[in-house]
């Protein structure tokens, strides 16, 4: 469909901002998804196109963190496999599951995450020495991946919180590994949407370029400044997403 040059410019800028936000804290979809829906395309086309550009953005930031020496795949390969499998289940299920209840509960979950990152004294750059409860870690990742496959708002923040709270990772390490897990979720769910033929390719490719620009900048900032920039970004994002969702669902 012909959106008009104004919408193409607006969505390109949104993808740059989304890539920057996503690489620092997750949540690029908070920037891009509402604008895609406002542009007049169908919700399924909006979700599919958003997943495509988010896939590119999450890979771009993930690659930067890998080259920055913050990723050890031996520690996250099981989580990546879980993410691929369960995100596919989520993307397939979106056709059959009502999201109304989840959409109403989500803003309160995001508020809880924001309060945790704001007040917890356990969040730092240092890994916490502990025995990881692997069934709990894997189960949490599986549930988050299902959600990421069929809805995905704030999924980067959820995965980041799991790695900090359950796995005990330091903040920069958790962010670096979370981007690979989020990329795996996006890749798996994008494949289902591609098979369904719902992606708007010209718009999607343009937004992919914007995501690459924003994600590269955000990853460089995170690698350079660490928790000093990551923690505030996560807190602001959680409260911003929750505010946006509360307005949409209840007002």
URTAJO-V919906 format. One record per backbone hydrogen bond with DSSP energy under -1.0 kcal/mol. CO is the residue of the C=O (numbers start at 1). NH is the residue of the N-H. E is the energy in kcal/mol with one decimal. If there is no record, write none. Layout:
CO:NH:E, CO:NH:E
This chain:
4:8:-1.6, 5:9:-2.3, 6:10:-2.4, 7:11:-2.8, 8:12:-1.8, 9:13:-2.3, 10:14:-2.3, 11:15:-1.9, 12:16:-1.8, 13:17:-2.3, 14:18:-2.9, 15:19:-2.4, 16:20:-2.0, 17:21:-2.7, 18:22:-3.1, 19:23:-1.9, 21:25:-2.1, 22:26:-1.5, 27:30:-1.4, 28:31:-1.4, 28:32:-1.8, 29:33:-2.1, 32:36:-2.1, 33:37:-2.1, 34:38:-2.1, 35:39:-1.4, 37:40:-1.2, 42:46:-2.7, 43:47:-2.5, 44:48:-2.5, 45:49:-2.7, 46:50:-2.3, 47:51:-2.2, 48:52:-1.9, 49:53:-2.1, 50:54:-2.3, 51:55:-2.0, 52:56:-1.6, 53:57:-2.3, 54:58:-2.8, 55:59:-1.8, 56:60:-2.3, 57:61:-2.1, 58:62:-2.2, 59:63:-2.7, 60:64:-1.7, 61:65:-2.3, 62:66:-2.1, 63:67:-2.5, 64:68:-1.4, 65:70:-2.2, 66:69:-1.7, 72:75:-2.1, 73:77:-1.9, 76:80:-2.2, 77:81:-2.2, 78:82:-2.4, 79:83:-2.4, 80:84:-2.2, 81:85:-2.1, 82:86:-2.6, 83:87:-2.1, 84:88:-1.4, 85:89:-1.4, 86:90:-2.0, 87:91:-2.7, 88:92:-2.1, 89:93:-2.0, 90:94:-1.0, 93:96:-2.2, 93:97:-1.5, 99:103:-2.9, 100:104:-1.6, 101:105:-1.7, 102:106:-2.3, 105:109:-1.5, 106:110:-2.4, 107:111:-1.9, 108:112:-1.8, 109:113:-2.1, 110:114:-2.5, 111:115:-2.4, 112:116:-2.1, 113:117:-2.5, 114:118:-1.7, 115:119:-2.5, 116:120:-2.7, 124:171:-2.9, 132:134:-1.4, 133:137:-2.5, 134:138:-3.3, 135:139:-2.5, 136:140:-2.4, 137:141:-2.2, 138:142:-2.3, 139:143:-2.3, 140:144:-2.3, 141:145:-2.2, 142:146:-2.1, 143:147:-2.1, 144:148:-2.6, 145:149:-1.9, 146:150:-1.5, 147:151:-2.4, 147:152:-1.2, 152:155:-2.1, 154:158:-1.9, 155:159:-2.6, 156:160:-2.2, 157:161:-2.4, 158:162:-2.2, 159:163:-2.2, 160:164:-1.9, 161:165:-3.2, 162:166:-2.0, 162:167:-1.6, 163:169:-2.6, 168:128:-2.8, 170:174:-2.9, 171:175:-2.5, 172:176:-2.4, 173:177:-2.4, 174:178:-2.5, 175:179:-1.7, 177:181:-1.8, 178:182:-3.0, 179:183:-2.1, 180:184:-2.0, 181:185:-2.1, 182:186:-2.9, 183:187:-2.9, 184:188:-2.2, 185:189:-2.4, 186:190:-2.6, 187:191:-1.8, 188:192:-1.1, 189:193:-1.7, 190:194:-2.5, 191:195:-1.9, 192:196:-1.3, 193:198:-1.6, 194:197:-1.2, 200:204:-2.9, 201:205:-3.0, 202:206:-1.9, 203:207:-2.3, 204:208:-1.9, 205:209:-1.8, 206:210:-1.7, 207:211:-2.5, 208:212:-2.2, 209:213:-1.9, 210:214:-2.5, 211:215:-3.1, 212:216:-1.8, 213:217:-1.8, 214:218:-2.6, 215:219:-2.5, 216:220:-1.9, 217:221:-2.0, 218:222:-2.4, 219:223:-2.6, 220:224:-1.9, 221:225:-2.6, 222:226:-2.6, 225:228:-1.3, 226:229:-1.7, 226:230:-2.2, 227:231:-1.6, 229:233:-1.5, 230:234:-2.4, 231:235:-2.3, 232:236:-2.7, 233:237:-2.4, 234:238:-2.6, 235:239:-2.0, 236:240:-2.3, 237:241:-3.0, 238:242:-2.3, 239:243:-2.1, 240:244:-2.4, 241:245:-2.7, 242:246:-2.5, 243:247:-2.2, 244:248:-2.0, 245:249:-2.9, 246:250:-2.3, 247:251:-1.4
